[in-house]
Amino acid sequence: LDGDVDAHRTWMRDAIAGADRVIVDTFPAGIPGELSGVDARMELVARSLRWDAYRRAVSAPLPRFDTIWSIEPLEAEHESALRAHATSWRELDLRADDRLRACRSTRPVEWRALSPPNLNYWLIVHSGPADEVRELVAHAEELGRIEGPPERVLVATRCAIALPEGFELIDAYPVTQLFAGAEKIISAAGFNIMLETESCREKHHPVPFARRYDDQYARAMRRRTSS
């Protein structure tokens, strides 16, 4: 349906017919514009977008939302456009969720990659693509040359890539169980990983990557300049 917005919109209307509530994630008119003109009780969970890029690609009118839940700072133009289509605006601070305070955990980690458990480790976290994982590995190597290498570097990804000596490919879930024991955490600057590392920002090294709509550079800059 991605190549036919009208058919996608028709499918969407049928899919949500009779729904008491529709929760929309991030993209107010949908990704190709399939939510524009849809008559339903909707709420939006809003996070930062490269708003100009999104509206150039999706210029269809925005739908009306009963409530918009803002979960991170938005560009002024982005926020203004959303507020004009919201009956209610709420700020939602997800950092208050204790489940995300992984870096403050004192519970010992029981996981095979930490055997023997007394070795210091850095942690690289990224789902992919493989080229970006390699870039994070290169970043860790450079940090190691500057600060001295750790005893091991765990690379949490499902991308099958060759690794330098001292780097170990792991598939740990949830990876947050390894945050507390890591000396450094190296990742991209996507919304989820930045939220999950909020309580250990002093040892987190975000490396932003270019995305069509997600502005990882702005998110990484907010982390560097905020208290």
LINNOR-V328715 format. One line per field, one symbol per residue. ss: DSSP state (A for helix, B for strand, O for the rest). phi: phi as a letter, one per 30 degrees, with the letter a starting at -180 (. if undefined). A space follows every 50 residues. Layout:
ss=???
phi=???
//
This chain:
ss=OOOOAAAAAAAAAAAAOOOOOBBBBOOOOOOOOOOOOOOOOBBBBBOOOO AAAAAAAOOOOOOOBBBBBBOOOOOAAAAAAAAOOBBBBBBOOAAAOAAA OAAAOOOOOOOAAAOOOOOOBBBBBOOOOAAAAAAAAAAAAAAAAAAOOO OBBBBBOOOOOOOOOOBBBBOOOOAAAAOOOOOBBBBOOOAAAAAAOAAA AAABBBOOOOOOOOOAAAAAAAAAAOO
phi=.ddbddddddddeddceiddabcccicdcidcjdcdidcadbbcccbdbd eedddddbcdeddccdbccccaeceeddddddedbbdbbbcbcddddddc dddcdcdddcaddccddcddbcbcbadkdeddddddddddddedddcjdd dabccdacddbdbddjcbdbbcbddedcdddddbbbadbdedddddcedb ddcccdcdbdbdbdcdddddddddccd
//
